[in-house]
Amino acid sequence: MGLLLERWAPLVRLPRAPSRALAAVLLLAGLGLLLGSFLLFLHARTSPSPLQPTAALVAAGPYRWMRNPMYLAMLLVYLGTSLLFDLFWALLLAPLVVFLMNRIVIAREERYLEGRFGDEYRRYRTRVRRWI
């Protein structure tokens, strides 16, 4: 949607050097967090895909501080890509992306995890925040 809006009604052009530098930081942080989270799932012998059944509750690494580091990583990559390609509309739509992610994707996953792991997940949810 951000790409289409940028094409139809371009807004502001961001300062090139600072936005590229910030894009690099966000992309590296996002990709690193995504890779680290993915490796934790492999180590726990469970699928990182929300479309596959979960065999284990991962609570190590960044999952000690937040319940959704992969979604944070994807958001960082989204923001970094938006800055890298000067997609101001995509940046403006980021809060909507987060809102929809919370309401549709994460809420469904949390219901599944509570049903799958019961009290263990409820205890985890009470001590670890959804986001940072």
PERA-V628752 format. One record per backbone hydrogen bond with DSSP energy under -1.0 kcal/mol. NH is the residue of the N-H (numbers start at 1). CO is the residue of the C=O. E is the energy in kcal/mol with one decimal. If there is no record, write none. Layout:
# PERA-V628752
NH:CO:E + NH:CO:E
This chain:
# PERA-V628752
5:1:-2.7 + 6:2:-2.2 + 7:3:-1.9 + 8:4:-2.5 + 9:5:-3.1 + 19:15:-2.0 + 20:16:-2.3 + 21:17:-2.3 + 22:18:-2.5 + 23:19:-2.2 + 24:20:-2.3 + 25:21:-2.0 + 26:22:-2.7 + 27:23:-2.9 + 28:24:-2.6 + 29:25:-2.6 + 30:26:-2.7 + 31:27:-2.8 + 32:28:-2.4 + 33:29:-2.6 + 34:30:-2.4 + 35:31:-2.6 + 36:32:-2.7 + 37:33:-2.4 + 38:34:-2.5 + 39:35:-2.5 + 40:36:-1.7 + 41:37:-1.7 + 42:38:-2.0 + 43:39:-2.6 + 44:40:-1.9 + 45:42:-1.2 + 46:41:-2.4 + 52:49:-1.4 + 63:60:-1.9 + 64:61:-1.9 + 65:62:-1.4 + 66:62:-1.9 + 67:129:-2.3 + 68:130:-1.1 + 72:68:-2.1 + 73:69:-2.6 + 74:70:-2.4 + 75:71:-2.1 + 76:72:-2.6 + 77:73:-2.3 + 78:74:-2.5 + 79:75:-2.9 + 80:76:-2.8 + 81:77:-2.8 + 82:78:-2.3 + 83:79:-2.3 + 84:80:-2.7 + 85:81:-2.2 + 86:83:-1.1 + 87:82:-3.3 + 88:86:-1.0 + 91:87:-1.6 + 92:88:-2.2 + 93:89:-1.9 + 97:93:-2.1 + 98:94:-2.5 + 99:95:-2.5 + 100:96:-2.8 + 101:97:-2.5 + 102:98:-2.6 + 103:99:-2.7 + 104:100:-2.8 + 106:101:-3.1 + 107:102:-1.5 + 109:105:-2.2 + 110:106:-2.8 + 111:107:-1.9 + 112:108:-2.1 + 113:109:-2.8 + 114:110:-2.4 + 115:111:-2.2 + 116:112:-2.4 + 117:113:-3.1 + 118:114:-2.0 + 120:117:-1.5 + 122:118:-2.2 + 123:119:-2.7 + 124:120:-1.9 + 125:121:-3.1 + 126:122:-1.7 + 127:123:-1.4 + 128:124:-1.7
